[in-house]
Amino acid sequence: MHKYTSTHSASRKTTQGFSLIEVLIALVILSVGMLGVLTLQVKGLQFSQSARISTNVILSASDMADRIRSNPTAGVSYIAALNEGGGNPPAPQCADLPNVPLPLNTVCTPATLAAFDIWLWKEALSQDTGIPFGKGGIAVLAPVPGAIGTTSYIITLNYTERGEDRSYQIVVNN
C-alpha cells in the first residue's frame, strides 16, 4: 500500500505590494511637501519684486542727487512739490529728448537746468519705471551753521508696494 503525501504545505500565502491606505498616506505626504515648495516659490517671487522696486527707488533718488550735485549754483531752484510728473518740458530745453534734438544756441541757466532736471525726473517717475505710483519731491533745508556755501536737499520718493504706501528719503549736501 502506498501512502498519499502532499507536496503543498499548509502555510499561508503572503502577498507582496502596497495597500491602498499606504499609497494614500504617501500621496498626502508628497502633497504637503509640494505645497511647501510652492509657498517658498511664491515668497521668493514676492521678495524679488520688492528688491527690484527698492533698487529702482534708490537709483531714481540717486539720479536726482547726481543732477543736484552737478548743478551746485541752482540752490532753491531744485525745490519741487511731492506729486506726479507730466506736462510739457520747461523752456528752454536743456538736453536732448527722444526724437527732439537740443535746439541750437540754447542757453540754460542753473535755474532753467534745475527746472529741466526736475521735469525729466518726474516724467520718468510718472512712466512705467518699476516704481508703482511713484511721486517725487525735493525740499531745501536751511544752511548748516558754520558750513559756508553748503545747501542740503531732501529728496523724497513715495510709492506703493504690495498695497502699502512707502517712502524713501535721501539727504544731499551740495
C-alpha positions as CSV (number, residue, x, y, z in Angstrom):
1,M,0.0,0.0,0.0
2,H,1.1,3.3,-0.8
3,K,0.5,6.4,1.3
4,Y,-0.5,9.7,-0.4
5,T,1.6,12.7,0.6
6,S,1.0,16.2,-0.4
7,T,3.8,18.4,-1.5
8,H,1.9,21.6,-0.7
9,S,2.4,23.0,2.7
10,A,-0.5,24.3,4.7
11,S,1.2,27.7,5.2
12,R,-0.5,30.9,4.4
13,K,0.3,32.7,1.2
14,T,1.9,36.1,1.7
15,T,1.0,39.0,-0.6
16,Q,3.6,41.4,-2.0
17,G,3.0,45.2,-2.9
18,F,1.3,48.2,-1.2
19,S,-2.1,48.5,0.2
20,L,-4.4,51.4,-0.8
21,I,-4.0,53.1,2.6
22,E,-0.2,53.1,2.3
23,V,-0.5,54.7,-1.2
24,L,-2.9,57.4,0.0
25,I,-0.7,58.3,3.0
26,A,2.3,58.6,0.7
27,L,0.3,60.9,-1.6
28,V,-0.8,63.1,1.3
29,I,2.9,63.4,2.5
30,L,4.0,64.2,-1.1
31,S,1.2,66.8,-1.5
32,V,2.2,68.6,1.8
33,G,5.8,68.7,0.6
34,M,4.8,70.2,-2.8
35,L,2.7,72.8,-1.1
36,G,5.7,73.8,1.0
37,V,7.8,74.2,-2.1
38,L,5.1,76.2,-3.9
39,T,4.9,78.6,-0.9
40,L,8.6,79.1,-0.9
41,Q,8.5,79.9,-4.7
42,V,5.7,82.5,-4.2
43,K,7.6,84.1,-1.3
44,G,10.8,84.2,-3.3
45,L,9.0,85.9,-6.2
46,Q,7.5,88.5,-3.8
47,F,10.8,89.3,-2.2
48,S,12.4,89.5,-5.7
49,Q,9.8,92.0,-6.8
50,S,10.2,94.0,-3.6
51,A,14.0,94.1,-4.1
52,R,13.5,95.3,-7.7
53,I,11.2,98.1,-6.6
54,S,13.6,99.2,-3.8
55,T,16.5,99.2,-6.3
56,N,14.6,101.4,-8.8
57,V,13.6,103.8,-6.0
58,I,17.2,104.1,-4.8
59,L,18.5,104.5,-8.4
60,S,15.9,107.2,-9.1
61,A,16.7,109.2,-6.0
62,S,20.5,108.8,-6.7
63,D,19.9,110.1,-10.2
64,M,18.3,113.3,-8.9
65,A,21.1,113.6,-6.2
66,D,23.7,113.5,-9.0
67,R,21.8,116.1,-11.0
68,I,21.7,118.4,-8.0
69,R,25.5,117.9,-7.3
70,S,26.3,118.6,-10.9
71,N,24.4,122.0,-10.8
72,P,25.7,123.5,-7.5
73,T,24.7,127.1,-8.1
74,A,21.0,126.3,-8.7
75,G,20.2,126.4,-4.9
76,V,16.4,126.8,-4.2
77,S,15.6,126.2,-7.9
78,Y,15.5,122.5,-7.1
79,I,12.5,122.8,-4.8
80,A,9.8,120.6,-6.1
81,A,6.4,119.6,-4.8
82,L,5.8,116.0,-4.0
83,N,3.5,115.0,-6.9
84,E,3.4,113.2,-10.2
85,G,5.1,114.4,-13.2
86,G,3.8,115.1,-16.6
87,G,3.1,118.0,-18.8
88,N,5.3,119.7,-21.3
89,P,9.1,120.2,-20.7
90,P,10.1,123.6,-19.4
91,A,11.6,126.1,-21.8
92,P,14.3,126.2,-22.7
93,Q,15.0,122.5,-23.4
94,C,18.4,121.9,-21.7
95,A,19.1,118.4,-23.1
96,D,18.2,116.1,-26.0
97,L,14.9,114.3,-25.6
98,P,13.8,111.2,-27.6
99,N,13.1,112.4,-31.1
100,V,13.6,116.0,-30.2
101,P,17.2,117.2,-30.5
102,L,18.6,120.1,-28.5
103,P,17.9,123.4,-30.3
104,L,20.9,125.3,-31.5
105,N,22.0,128.4,-29.5
106,T,20.2,127.1,-26.4
107,V,21.3,128.9,-23.2
108,C,20.5,127.2,-19.9
109,T,21.0,129.0,-16.7
110,P,21.4,127.0,-13.5
111,A,17.7,127.7,-12.6
112,T,16.4,126.5,-16.0
113,L,18.6,123.4,-15.9
114,A,17.2,122.7,-12.4
115,A,13.6,123.0,-13.8
116,F,14.5,120.7,-16.7
117,D,16.1,118.2,-14.3
118,I,13.0,118.1,-12.1
119,W,10.8,117.7,-15.2
120,L,12.9,114.8,-16.5
121,W,13.0,113.1,-13.1
122,K,9.2,113.4,-12.5
123,E,8.4,112.4,-16.1
124,A,10.4,109.2,-15.5
125,L,8.6,108.6,-12.3
126,S,5.2,109.0,-13.9
127,Q,6.0,106.4,-16.6
128,D,6.4,102.7,-16.0
129,T,9.9,102.7,-14.4
130,G,9.3,99.9,-12.0
131,I,8.2,102.3,-9.2
132,P,4.5,101.8,-8.7
133,F,2.6,105.1,-8.2
134,G,5.9,106.9,-7.9
135,K,5.8,110.5,-6.7
136,G,8.9,112.6,-6.1
137,G,9.6,115.9,-4.3
138,I,12.6,117.9,-3.2
139,A,12.9,120.2,-0.2
140,V,15.8,122.6,0.6
141,L,17.0,122.7,4.2
142,A,18.3,125.8,5.9
143,P,22.1,126.0,5.6
144,V,24.1,124.2,8.2
145,P,25.6,126.6,10.8
146,G,29.3,127.1,10.2
147,A,29.1,125.4,6.7
148,I,29.7,128.2,4.3
149,G,28.0,127.7,1.0
150,T,26.6,124.3,1.8
151,T,23.0,123.6,0.9
152,S,21.2,120.5,1.9
153,Y,18.4,118.9,-0.1
154,I,15.9,116.2,1.0
155,I,14.8,114.1,-2.0
156,T,11.6,112.2,-1.2
157,L,10.1,109.3,-3.2
158,N,6.7,108.0,-2.3
159,Y,5.4,104.8,-3.9
160,T,3.1,101.8,-3.3
161,E,4.4,98.3,-2.7
162,R,2.1,95.4,-2.2
163,G,-0.8,97.7,-1.3
164,E,1.2,99.7,1.3
165,D,2.3,103.3,0.9
166,R,6.1,103.6,1.3
167,S,8.5,106.5,1.4
168,Y,12.3,106.8,0.7
169,Q,14.3,109.9,1.5
170,I,17.9,110.8,0.8
171,V,19.8,113.9,2.0
172,V,22.2,115.6,-0.4
173,N,24.7,118.2,0.6
174,N,25.9,120.5,-2.1
